[in-house]
Amino acid sequence: MILITILKQLLDQNKNIVSNFTNMSKKSEKKKKKDIVPSFLFTSSPQCAAPFYQKLF
């Protein structure tokens, strides 16, 4: 019984960590998109911007 409760607690902690990580990554994606747009506007042609986008994703 003790082992089962410990495993359940570990699983819950793991879920919390994963959800926190996904929330953080969503927030950072929003920040990245805001940062990308101005630099994309300043590039002279789409060919110049393509390698820049490939590095990010």
C-alpha distance matrix in Angstrom:
0.0 3.8 5.4 5.2 6.4 8.7 10.0 10.7 12.5 14.4 15.4 16.7 18.6 20.0 21.3 22.9 24.6 25.9 27.2 28.8 30.4 31.8 33.2 34.8 36.3 37.7 39.3 40.8 42.1 43.9 45.4 46.4 48.2 50.2 51.1 52.1 54.5 57.2 57.3 57.5 60.5 62.3 62.1 65.4 64.1 60.9 61.3 60.8 57.7 56.0 54.9 53.7 51.4 50.2 49.0 46.9 45.0
3.8 0.0 3.8 5.4 5.3 6.2 8.6 9.9 10.7 12.4 14.3 15.5 16.6 18.4 20.1 21.3 22.7 24.4 25.9 27.1 28.7 30.4 31.7 33.0 34.7 36.3 37.7 39.0 40.6 42.5 43.7 44.7 46.7 48.6 49.4 50.5 53.0 55.6 55.6 56.0 59.0 60.7 60.6 63.9 62.9 59.8 60.1 59.4 56.3 54.8 53.5 52.2 50.1 48.9 47.4 45.3 43.8
5.4 3.8 0.0 3.8 5.5 5.1 6.1 8.6 9.9 10.5 12.3 14.3 15.3 16.4 18.4 20.0 21.0 22.4 24.3 25.7 26.8 28.5 30.2 31.4 32.7 34.6 36.2 37.2 38.7 40.8 42.0 42.8 44.8 46.9 47.5 48.4 51.0 53.7 53.5 53.8 56.9 58.5 58.2 61.6 60.4 57.3 57.4 56.8 53.8 52.1 50.8 49.6 47.5 46.1 44.7 42.8 41.1
5.2 5.4 3.8 0.0 3.8 5.4 5.1 6.2 8.6 9.9 10.5 12.3 14.2 15.2 16.5 18.4 19.9 21.0 22.5 24.3 25.6 26.9 28.6 30.2 31.4 32.9 34.7 36.0 37.2 39.2 40.7 41.6 43.3 45.4 46.4 47.1 49.6 52.4 52.4 52.5 55.5 57.3 57.1 60.3 59.0 55.8 56.1 55.7 52.6 50.8 49.8 48.6 46.3 45.0 43.9 41.8 39.9
6.4 5.3 5.5 3.8 0.0 3.8 5.4 5.0 6.2 8.6 9.8 10.5 12.3 14.1 15.3 16.6 18.4 19.9 21.1 22.5 24.3 25.8 26.9 28.6 30.2 31.6 33.1 34.6 36.0 37.8 39.2 40.3 42.1 44.0 45.0 46.0 48.4 51.1 51.3 51.6 54.5 56.3 56.3 59.6 58.5 55.4 55.9 55.3 52.1 50.6 49.6 48.2 45.9 44.9 43.6 41.3 39.6
8.7 6.2 5.1 5.4 3.8 0.0 3.8 5.4 5.1 6.2 8.6 9.9 10.6 12.3 14.3 15.4 16.5 18.4 20.0 21.0 22.5 24.4 25.7 26.9 28.5 30.3 31.7 32.8 34.5 36.4 37.6 38.6 40.6 42.5 43.2 44.3 46.9 49.4 49.4 49.8 52.8 54.4 54.4 57.8 56.8 53.8 54.1 53.3 50.2 48.8 47.5 46.1 44.0 42.9 41.4 39.2 37.8
10.0 8.6 6.1 5.1 5.4 3.8 0.0 3.8 5.4 5.0 6.2 8.6 9.8 10.4 12.3 14.2 15.2 16.4 18.3 19.9 20.9 22.5 24.3 25.6 26.8 28.5 30.3 31.3 32.6 34.8 36.1 36.9 38.8 40.9 41.6 42.4 45.0 47.7 47.6 47.8 50.9 52.6 52.3 55.6 54.4 51.3 51.5 51.0 47.9 46.2 45.1 43.8 41.6 40.4 39.1 37.0 35.3
10.7 9.9 8.6 6.2 5.0 5.4 3.8 0.0 3.8 5.4 5.1 6.2 8.6 9.8 10.6 12.4 14.2 15.3 16.5 18.3 19.9 21.1 22.5 24.3 25.7 27.0 28.7 30.2 31.4 33.2 34.8 35.8 37.5 39.5 40.6 41.4 43.8 46.5 46.7 46.9 49.8 51.7 51.6 54.9 53.7 50.6 51.1 50.6 47.3 45.8 44.9 43.5 41.1 40.1 39.0 36.6 34.9
12.5 10.7 9.9 8.6 6.2 5.1 5.4 3.8 0.0 3.8 5.4 5.1 6.2 8.5 9.9 10.6 12.3 14.2 15.4 16.4 18.3 20.0 21.0 22.5 24.3 25.8 27.1 28.5 30.2 31.9 33.1 34.3 36.2 38.0 38.9 40.1 42.5 45.1 45.3 45.8 48.6 50.4 50.5 53.9 52.9 50.0 50.5 49.8 46.5 45.2 44.2 42.6 40.3 39.6 38.2 35.7 34.3
14.4 12.4 10.5 9.9 8.6 6.2 5.0 5.4 3.8 0.0 3.8 5.4 5.0 6.1 8.6 9.8 10.5 12.2 14.2 15.2 16.3 18.3 19.9 20.9 22.4 24.3 25.7 26.8 28.3 30.4 31.5 32.4 34.5 36.4 37.1 38.1 40.7 43.2 43.2 43.6 46.7 48.3 48.2 51.6 50.6 47.6 47.9 47.2 44.0 42.6 41.4 39.9 37.8 36.8 35.3 33.1 31.6
15.4 14.3 12.3 10.5 9.8 8.6 6.2 5.1 5.4 3.8 0.0 3.8 5.4 5.0 6.2 8.6 9.8 10.5 12.3 14.1 15.2 16.4 18.3 19.8 20.9 22.5 24.4 25.6 26.7 28.8 30.3 31.1 32.8 35.0 35.9 36.7 39.1 41.9 41.9 42.0 45.0 46.9 46.7 50.0 48.8 45.7 46.1 45.6 42.4 40.8 39.9 38.5 36.1 35.1 33.9 31.6 29.9
16.7 15.5 14.3 12.3 10.5 9.9 8.6 6.2 5.1 5.4 3.8 0.0 3.8 5.4 5.1 6.2 8.7 9.9 10.6 12.2 14.2 15.4 16.4 18.3 19.9 21.1 22.6 24.3 25.6 27.3 28.8 30.0 31.7 33.5 34.7 35.7 38.0 40.7 41.0 41.3 44.1 46.0 46.1 49.5 48.5 45.4 46.2 45.5 42.2 40.9 40.2 38.5 36.0 35.5 34.3 31.6 30.1
18.6 16.6 15.3 14.2 12.3 10.6 9.8 8.6 6.2 5.0 5.4 3.8 0.0 3.8 5.4 5.1 6.2 8.6 9.9 10.5 12.2 14.3 15.3 16.4 18.3 20.0 21.1 22.4 24.2 26.0 27.1 28.3 30.3 32.0 32.8 34.1 36.6 39.0 39.2 39.8 42.6 44.3 44.5 47.9 47.1 44.2 44.9 44.0 40.7 39.6 38.6 36.7 34.6 34.0 32.5 29.9 28.7
20.0 18.4 16.4 15.2 14.1 12.3 10.4 9.8 8.5 6.1 5.0 5.4 3.8 0.0 3.8 5.4 5.1 6.2 8.6 9.8 10.5 12.3 14.2 15.3 16.4 18.3 20.0 21.0 22.3 24.5 25.8 26.5 28.5 30.5 31.2 32.1 34.7 37.3 37.3 37.6 40.6 42.3 42.2 45.6 44.6 41.6 42.0 41.3 38.1 36.7 35.7 34.1 31.9 31.1 29.6 27.2 25.8
21.3 20.1 18.4 16.5 15.3 14.3 12.3 10.6 9.9 8.6 6.2 5.1 5.4 3.8 0.0 3.8 5.5 5.1 6.1 8.5 9.8 10.5 12.2 14.1 15.2 16.4 18.3 19.9 20.9 22.7 24.4 25.4 26.9 29.0 30.1 31.0 33.2 36.0 36.3 36.4 39.3 41.2 41.2 44.6 43.4 40.4 41.1 40.5 37.2 35.9 35.2 33.5 31.0 30.5 29.4 26.7 25.0
22.9 21.3 20.0 18.4 16.6 15.4 14.2 12.4 10.6 9.8 8.6 6.2 5.1 5.4 3.8 0.0 3.8 5.5 5.2 6.0 8.5 9.9 10.5 12.1 14.1 15.3 16.5 18.2 19.8 21.3 22.7 24.1 25.8 27.5 28.6 29.9 32.1 34.7 35.1 35.6 38.3 40.1 40.5 43.9 43.1 40.3 41.2 40.3 36.9 36.0 35.3 33.3 30.9 30.8 29.5 26.5 25.3
24.6 22.7 21.0 19.9 18.4 16.5 15.2 14.2 12.3 10.5 9.8 8.7 6.2 5.1 5.5 3.8 0.0 3.8 5.5 5.1 6.1 8.6 9.9 10.5 12.2 14.2 15.4 16.3 18.2 20.1 21.1 22.1 24.3 26.0 26.7 27.9 30.5 32.9 33.0 33.6 36.5 38.1 38.3 41.8 41.0 38.3 38.9 37.9 34.6 33.7 32.7 30.7 28.6 28.3 26.7 23.9 22.9
25.9 24.4 22.4 21.0 19.9 18.4 16.4 15.3 14.2 12.2 10.5 9.9 8.6 6.2 5.1 5.5 3.8 0.0 3.8 5.4 5.0 6.2 8.6 9.8 10.4 12.2 14.2 15.2 16.3 18.5 19.9 20.6 22.4 24.6 25.4 26.2 28.6 31.4 31.4 31.6 34.6 36.4 36.3 39.7 38.7 35.7 36.4 35.7 32.3 31.1 30.3 28.6 26.2 25.7 24.5 21.7 20.3
27.2 25.9 24.3 22.5 21.1 20.0 18.3 16.5 15.4 14.2 12.3 10.6 9.9 8.6 6.1 5.2 5.5 3.8 0.0 3.8 5.4 5.1 6.1 8.5 9.8 10.5 12.3 14.2 15.2 16.8 18.5 19.7 21.2 23.1 24.4 25.4 27.5 30.2 30.8 30.9 33.6 35.7 35.9 39.3 38.4 35.4 36.5 35.8 32.3 31.3 30.9 28.9 26.4 26.4 25.4 22.3 20.9
28.8 27.1 25.7 24.3 22.5 21.0 19.9 18.3 16.4 15.2 14.1 12.2 10.5 9.8 8.5 6.0 5.1 5.4 3.8 0.0 3.8 5.5 5.1 6.1 8.6 9.9 10.6 12.3 14.2 15.6 16.7 18.2 20.1 21.6 22.7 24.1 26.4 28.8 29.3 29.9 32.5 34.3 34.8 38.4 37.8 35.1 36.2 35.1 31.6 31.0 30.5 28.1 25.9 26.2 24.8 21.6 20.8
30.4 28.7 26.8 25.6 24.3 22.5 20.9 19.9 18.3 16.3 15.2 14.2 12.2 10.5 9.8 8.5 6.1 5.0 5.4 3.8 0.0 3.8 5.4 5.1 6.1 8.6 9.9 10.5 12.1 14.3 15.3 16.1 18.3 20.1 20.8 21.9 24.4 26.9 27.0 27.6 30.4 32.1 32.3 35.8 35.1 32.4 33.2 32.1 28.7 28.0 27.1 25.0 22.8 22.8 21.3 18.3 17.5
31.8 30.4 28.5 26.9 25.8 24.4 22.5 21.1 20.0 18.3 16.4 15.4 14.3 12.3 10.5 9.9 8.6 6.2 5.1 5.5 3.8 0.0 3.8 5.4 5.0 6.1 8.6 9.8 10.4 12.4 14.3 15.0 16.4 18.6 19.8 20.5 22.7 25.5 25.9 26.0 28.7 30.7 30.9 34.2 33.3 30.4 31.4 30.7 27.2 26.3 25.9 23.9 21.3 21.4 20.5 17.3 16.0
33.2 31.7 30.2 28.6 26.9 25.7 24.3 22.5 21.0 19.9 18.3 16.4 15.3 14.2 12.2 10.5 9.9 8.6 6.1 5.1 5.4 3.8 0.0 3.8 5.5 5.1 6.3 8.7 9.9 10.9 12.6 14.3 15.6 17.1 18.7 20.0 21.9 24.5 25.3 25.7 28.1 30.2 30.8 34.2 33.6 30.9 32.3 31.4 27.8 27.3 27.2 24.8 22.3 23.1 22.1 18.5 17.8
34.8 33.0 31.4 30.2 28.6 26.9 25.6 24.3 22.5 20.9 19.8 18.3 16.4 15.3 14.1 12.1 10.5 9.8 8.5 6.1 5.1 5.4 3.8 0.0 3.8 5.4 5.1 6.2 8.6 10.0 10.7 12.2 14.3 15.7 16.5 18.1 20.5 22.7 23.2 24.0 26.6 28.3 28.9 32.5 32.2 29.7 30.9 29.6 26.1 25.9 25.5 22.8 20.8 21.6 20.0 16.6 16.5
36.3 34.7 32.7 31.4 30.2 28.5 26.8 25.7 24.3 22.4 20.9 19.9 18.3 16.4 15.2 14.1 12.2 10.4 9.8 8.6 6.1 5.0 5.5 3.8 0.0 3.8 5.4 5.0 6.0 8.7 9.8 10.2 12.2 14.3 15.0 15.9 18.4 20.9 21.1 21.5 24.4 26.1 26.3 29.8 29.2 26.6 27.6 26.5 23.0 22.5 22.1 19.6 17.4 18.0 16.7 13.2 12.8
37.7 36.3 34.6 32.9 31.6 30.3 28.5 27.0 25.8 24.3 22.5 21.1 20.0 18.3 16.4 15.3 14.2 12.2 10.5 9.9 8.6 6.1 5.1 5.4 3.8 0.0 3.8 5.5 5.1 6.4 8.8 9.8 10.7 12.7 14.4 15.2 17.0 19.9 20.6 20.7 23.2 25.4 25.9 29.2 28.5 25.9 27.4 26.5 22.8 22.5 22.7 20.2 17.6 18.7 18.0 14.3 13.6
39.3 37.7 36.2 34.7 33.1 31.7 30.3 28.7 27.1 25.7 24.4 22.6 21.1 20.0 18.3 16.5 15.4 14.2 12.3 10.6 9.9 8.6 6.3 5.1 5.4 3.8 0.0 3.8 5.4 5.2 6.4 8.7 10.1 11.0 12.6 14.4 16.1 18.5 19.5 20.2 22.4 24.4 25.3 28.9 28.7 26.4 28.1 26.8 23.1 23.4 23.5 20.6 18.5 20.1 19.0 15.3 15.5
40.8 39.0 37.2 36.0 34.6 32.8 31.3 30.2 28.5 26.8 25.6 24.3 22.4 21.0 19.9 18.2 16.3 15.2 14.2 12.3 10.5 9.8 8.7 6.2 5.0 5.5 3.8 0.0 3.8 5.4 5.0 6.0 8.6 9.9 10.4 12.0 14.5 16.6 17.0 18.0 20.5 22.1 22.8 26.4 26.3 24.2 25.5 23.9 20.5 20.8 20.5 17.4 15.7 17.2 15.7 12.1 12.9
42.1 40.6 38.7 37.2 36.0 34.5 32.6 31.4 30.2 28.3 26.7 25.6 24.2 22.3 20.9 19.8 18.2 16.3 15.2 14.2 12.1 10.4 9.9 8.6 6.0 5.1 5.4 3.8 0.0 3.8 5.4 5.0 6.1 8.7 9.7 10.2 12.4 15.2 15.7 15.8 18.5 20.5 20.9 24.3 23.8 21.3 22.8 21.7 18.0 18.1 18.2 15.5 13.1 14.8 14.0 10.2 10.4
43.9 42.5 40.8 39.2 37.8 36.4 34.8 33.2 31.9 30.4 28.8 27.3 26.0 24.5 22.7 21.3 20.1 18.5 16.8 15.6 14.3 12.4 10.9 10.0 8.7 6.4 5.2 5.4 3.8 0.0 3.8 5.4 5.2 6.4 8.8 10.0 11.2 13.8 15.2 15.5 17.5 19.7 20.8 24.2 23.9 21.7 23.8 22.6 18.9 19.5 20.2 17.2 14.9 17.2 16.8 13.1 13.5
45.4 43.7 42.0 40.7 39.2 37.6 36.1 34.8 33.1 31.5 30.3 28.8 27.1 25.8 24.4 22.7 21.1 19.9 18.5 16.7 15.3 14.3 12.6 10.7 9.8 8.8 6.4 5.0 5.4 3.8 0.0 3.8 5.5 5.2 6.3 8.7 10.5 12.3 13.4 14.6 16.6 18.2 19.5 23.2 23.5 21.7 23.6 21.8 18.4 19.5 19.7 16.3 14.9 17.4 16.3 12.7 14.2
46.4 44.7 42.8 41.6 40.3 38.6 36.9 35.8 34.3 32.4 31.1 30.0 28.3 26.5 25.4 24.1 22.1 20.6 19.7 18.2 16.1 15.0 14.3 12.2 10.2 9.8 8.7 6.0 5.0 5.4 3.8 0.0 3.8 5.4 5.0 6.0 8.7 10.9 11.1 12.0 14.6 16.1 16.8 20.4 20.5 18.6 20.2 18.4 14.9 15.8 15.9 12.6 11.1 13.6 12.5 9.1 10.9
48.2 46.7 44.8 43.3 42.1 40.6 38.8 37.5 36.2 34.5 32.8 31.7 30.3 28.5 26.9 25.8 24.3 22.4 21.2 20.1 18.3 16.4 15.6 14.3 12.2 10.7 10.1 8.6 6.1 5.2 5.5 3.8 0.0 3.8 5.4 5.0 6.3 9.4 10.4 10.3 12.5 14.8 15.6 18.9 18.7 16.7 18.8 17.5 13.9 14.8 15.9 12.8 10.7 13.7 13.7 10.3 11.4
50.2 48.6 46.9 45.4 44.0 42.5 40.9 39.5 38.0 36.4 35.0 33.5 32.0 30.5 29.0 27.5 26.0 24.6 23.1 21.6 20.1 18.6 17.1 15.7 14.3 12.7 11.0 9.9 8.7 6.4 5.2 5.4 3.8 0.0 3.8 5.6 5.8 7.6 9.7 10.5 11.8 13.9 15.6 19.0 19.5 18.1 20.5 18.8 15.4 17.2 18.2 14.8 13.5 16.8 16.4 13.3 15.0
51.1 49.4 47.5 46.4 45.0 43.2 41.6 40.6 38.9 37.1 35.9 34.7 32.8 31.2 30.1 28.6 26.7 25.4 24.4 22.7 20.8 19.8 18.7 16.5 15.0 14.4 12.6 10.4 9.7 8.8 6.3 5.0 5.4 3.8 0.0 3.8 5.8 6.4 7.2 9.1 10.9 12.1 13.6 17.3 18.1 17.1 19.0 16.8 13.6 15.7 16.1 12.5 12.1 15.3 14.4 11.7 14.2
52.1 50.5 48.4 47.1 46.0 44.3 42.4 41.4 40.1 38.1 36.7 35.7 34.1 32.1 31.0 29.9 27.9 26.2 25.4 24.1 21.9 20.5 20.0 18.1 15.9 15.2 14.4 12.0 10.2 10.0 8.7 6.0 5.0 5.6 3.8 0.0 3.8 5.8 5.5 6.1 8.8 10.3 11.0 14.6 14.8 13.4 15.4 13.4 10.1 12.0 12.8 9.4 8.7 12.2 12.0 9.6 11.9
54.5 53.0 51.0 49.6 48.4 46.9 45.0 43.8 42.5 40.7 39.1 38.0 36.6 34.7 33.2 32.1 30.5 28.6 27.5 26.4 24.4 22.7 21.9 20.5 18.4 17.0 16.1 14.5 12.4 11.2 10.5 8.7 6.3 5.8 5.8 3.8 0.0 3.8 5.6 5.1 6.3 8.9 10.3 13.4 13.8 12.7 15.4 13.9 10.7 13.0 14.7 11.7 10.9 14.6 15.0 12.9 14.7
57.2 55.6 53.7 52.4 51.1 49.4 47.7 46.5 45.1 43.2 41.9 40.7 39.0 37.3 36.0 34.7 32.9 31.4 30.2 28.8 26.9 25.5 24.5 22.7 20.9 19.9 18.5 16.6 15.2 13.8 12.3 10.9 9.4 7.6 6.4 5.8 3.8 0.0 3.8 5.4 5.1 6.5 9.0 12.3 13.7 13.6 16.2 14.0 11.6 14.7 16.0 12.9 13.1 16.8 16.8 15.1 17.5
57.3 55.6 53.5 52.4 51.3 49.4 47.6 46.7 45.3 43.2 41.9 41.0 39.2 37.3 36.3 35.1 33.0 31.4 30.8 29.3 27.0 25.9 25.3 23.2 21.1 20.6 19.5 17.0 15.7 15.2 13.4 11.1 10.4 9.7 7.2 5.5 5.6 3.8 0.0 3.8 5.4 5.2 6.6 10.3 11.7 11.8 13.6 10.9 8.7 12.1 12.9 9.7 10.8 14.4 14.1 13.1 15.8
57.5 56.0 53.8 52.5 51.6 49.8 47.8 46.9 45.8 43.6 42.0 41.3 39.8 37.6 36.4 35.6 33.6 31.6 30.9 29.9 27.6 26.0 25.7 24.0 21.5 20.7 20.2 18.0 15.8 15.5 14.6 12.0 10.3 10.5 9.1 6.1 5.1 5.4 3.8 0.0 3.8 5.4 5.4 8.7 9.1 8.5 10.9 9.1 6.4 9.5 11.4 8.9 9.1 12.8 13.6 12.7 14.8
60.5 59.0 56.9 55.5 54.5 52.8 50.9 49.8 48.6 46.7 45.0 44.1 42.6 40.6 39.3 38.3 36.5 34.6 33.6 32.5 30.4 28.7 28.1 26.6 24.4 23.2 22.4 20.5 18.5 17.5 16.6 14.6 12.5 11.8 10.9 8.8 6.3 5.1 5.4 3.8 0.0 3.8 5.6 7.9 9.2 9.7 12.7 11.0 9.2 12.5 14.7 12.5 12.9 16.5 17.4 16.5 18.4
62.3 60.7 58.5 57.3 56.3 54.4 52.6 51.7 50.4 48.3 46.9 46.0 44.3 42.3 41.2 40.1 38.1 36.4 35.7 34.3 32.1 30.7 30.2 28.3 26.1 25.4 24.4 22.1 20.5 19.7 18.2 16.1 14.8 13.9 12.1 10.3 8.9 6.5 5.2 5.4 3.8 0.0 3.8 6.3 8.9 10.5 12.7 10.2 9.4 13.2 14.7 12.4 13.9 17.3 17.7 17.3 19.8
62.1 60.6 58.2 57.1 56.3 54.4 52.3 51.6 50.5 48.2 46.7 46.1 44.5 42.2 41.2 40.5 38.3 36.3 35.9 34.8 32.3 30.9 30.8 28.9 26.3 25.9 25.3 22.8 20.9 20.8 19.5 16.8 15.6 15.6 13.6 11.0 10.3 9.0 6.6 5.4 5.6 3.8 0.0 3.8 5.7 7.4 9.0 6.5 6.4 10.1 11.6 10.1 11.9 14.9 15.6 16.0 18.3
65.4 63.9 61.6 60.3 59.6 57.8 55.6 54.9 53.9 51.6 50.0 49.5 47.9 45.6 44.6 43.9 41.8 39.7 39.3 38.4 35.8 34.2 34.2 32.5 29.8 29.2 28.9 26.4 24.3 24.2 23.2 20.4 18.9 19.0 17.3 14.6 13.4 12.3 10.3 8.7 7.9 6.3 3.8 0.0 3.8 7.2 8.6 7.0 8.4 11.5 13.4 12.8 14.5 17.2 18.4 19.1 21.1
64.1 62.9 60.4 59.0 58.5 56.8 54.4 53.7 52.9 50.6 48.8 48.5 47.1 44.6 43.4 43.1 41.0 38.7 38.4 37.8 35.1 33.3 33.6 32.2 29.2 28.5 28.7 26.3 23.8 23.9 23.5 20.5 18.7 19.5 18.1 14.8 13.8 13.7 11.7 9.1 9.2 8.9 5.7 3.8 0.0 3.8 5.4 5.5 6.9 9.1 11.6 11.9 13.0 15.2 17.1 18.0 19.4
60.9 59.8 57.3 55.8 55.4 53.8 51.3 50.6 50.0 47.6 45.7 45.4 44.2 41.6 40.4 40.3 38.3 35.7 35.4 35.1 32.4 30.4 30.9 29.7 26.6 25.9 26.4 24.2 21.3 21.7 21.7 18.6 16.7 18.1 17.1 13.4 12.7 13.6 11.8 8.5 9.7 10.5 7.4 7.2 3.8 0.0 3.8 5.4 5.1 6.2 9.5 10.0 10.2 12.3 14.7 15.5 16.3
61.3 60.1 57.4 56.1 55.9 54.1 51.5 51.1 50.5 47.9 46.1 46.2 44.9 42.0 41.1 41.2 38.9 36.4 36.5 36.2 33.2 31.4 32.3 30.9 27.6 27.4 28.1 25.5 22.8 23.8 23.6 20.2 18.8 20.5 19.0 15.4 15.4 16.2 13.6 10.9 12.7 12.7 9.0 8.6 5.4 3.8 0.0 3.8 5.5 5.3 7.6 9.4 10.4 11.4 13.8 15.4 16.3
60.8 59.4 56.8 55.7 55.3 53.3 51.0 50.6 49.8 47.2 45.6 45.5 44.0 41.3 40.5 40.3 37.9 35.7 35.8 35.1 32.1 30.7 31.4 29.6 26.5 26.5 26.8 23.9 21.7 22.6 21.8 18.4 17.5 18.8 16.8 13.4 13.9 14.0 10.9 9.1 11.0 10.2 6.5 7.0 5.5 5.4 3.8 0.0 3.8 5.7 6.7 7.4 9.5 11.1 12.5 14.1 15.9
57.7 56.3 53.8 52.6 52.1 50.2 47.9 47.3 46.5 44.0 42.4 42.2 40.7 38.1 37.2 36.9 34.6 32.3 32.3 31.6 28.7 27.2 27.8 26.1 23.0 22.8 23.1 20.5 18.0 18.9 18.4 14.9 13.9 15.4 13.6 10.1 10.7 11.6 8.7 6.4 9.2 9.4 6.4 8.4 6.9 5.1 5.5 3.8 0.0 3.8 5.8 5.2 6.4 8.8 10.4 11.2 12.9
56.0 54.8 52.1 50.8 50.6 48.8 46.2 45.8 45.2 42.6 40.8 40.9 39.6 36.7 35.9 36.0 33.7 31.1 31.3 31.0 28.0 26.3 27.3 25.9 22.5 22.5 23.4 20.8 18.1 19.5 19.5 15.8 14.8 17.2 15.7 12.0 13.0 14.7 12.1 9.5 12.5 13.2 10.1 11.5 9.1 6.2 5.3 5.7 3.8 0.0 3.9 5.4 5.2 6.3 8.9 10.3 11.0
54.9 53.5 50.8 49.8 49.6 47.5 45.1 44.9 44.2 41.4 39.9 40.2 38.6 35.7 35.2 35.3 32.7 30.3 30.9 30.5 27.1 25.9 27.2 25.5 22.1 22.7 23.5 20.5 18.2 20.2 19.7 15.9 15.9 18.2 16.1 12.8 14.7 16.0 12.9 11.4 14.7 14.7 11.6 13.4 11.6 9.5 7.6 6.7 5.8 3.9 0.0 3.8 5.4 5.0 6.4 8.9 10.3
53.7 52.2 49.6 48.6 48.2 46.1 43.8 43.5 42.6 39.9 38.5 38.5 36.7 34.1 33.5 33.3 30.7 28.6 28.9 28.1 25.0 23.9 24.8 22.8 19.6 20.2 20.6 17.4 15.5 17.2 16.3 12.6 12.8 14.8 12.5 9.4 11.7 12.9 9.7 8.9 12.5 12.4 10.1 12.8 11.9 10.0 9.4 7.4 5.2 5.4 3.8 0.0 3.8 5.6 5.5 6.9 9.3
51.4 50.1 47.5 46.3 45.9 44.0 41.6 41.1 40.3 37.8 36.1 36.0 34.6 31.9 31.0 30.9 28.6 26.2 26.4 25.9 22.8 21.3 22.3 20.8 17.4 17.6 18.5 15.7 13.1 14.9 14.9 11.1 10.7 13.5 12.1 8.7 10.9 13.1 10.8 9.1 12.9 13.9 11.9 14.5 13.0 10.2 10.4 9.5 6.4 5.2 5.4 3.8 0.0 3.8 5.4 5.3 6.5
50.2 48.9 46.1 45.0 44.9 42.9 40.4 40.1 39.6 36.8 35.1 35.5 34.0 31.1 30.5 30.8 28.3 25.7 26.4 26.2 22.8 21.4 23.1 21.6 18.0 18.7 20.1 17.2 14.8 17.2 17.4 13.6 13.7 16.8 15.3 12.2 14.6 16.8 14.4 12.8 16.5 17.3 14.9 17.2 15.2 12.3 11.4 11.1 8.8 6.3 5.0 5.6 3.8 0.0 3.8 5.5 5.5
49.0 47.4 44.7 43.9 43.6 41.4 39.1 39.0 38.2 35.3 33.9 34.3 32.5 29.6 29.4 29.5 26.7 24.5 25.4 24.8 21.3 20.5 22.1 20.0 16.7 18.0 19.0 15.7 14.0 16.8 16.3 12.5 13.7 16.4 14.4 12.0 15.0 16.8 14.1 13.6 17.4 17.7 15.6 18.4 17.1 14.7 13.8 12.5 10.4 8.9 6.4 5.5 5.4 3.8 0.0 3.8 5.8
46.9 45.3 42.8 41.8 41.3 39.2 37.0 36.6 35.7 33.1 31.6 31.6 29.9 27.2 26.7 26.5 23.9 21.7 22.3 21.6 18.3 17.3 18.5 16.6 13.2 14.3 15.3 12.1 10.2 13.1 12.7 9.1 10.3 13.3 11.7 9.6 12.9 15.1 13.1 12.7 16.5 17.3 16.0 19.1 18.0 15.5 15.4 14.1 11.2 10.3 8.9 6.9 5.3 5.5 3.8 0.0 3.8
45.0 43.8 41.1 39.9 39.6 37.8 35.3 34.9 34.3 31.6 29.9 30.1 28.7 25.8 25.0 25.3 22.9 20.3 20.9 20.8 17.5 16.0 17.8 16.5 12.8 13.6 15.5 12.9 10.4 13.5 14.2 10.9 11.4 15.0 14.2 11.9 14.7 17.5 15.8 14.8 18.4 19.8 18.3 21.1 19.4 16.3 16.3 15.9 12.9 11.0 10.3 9.3 6.5 5.5 5.8 3.8 0.0
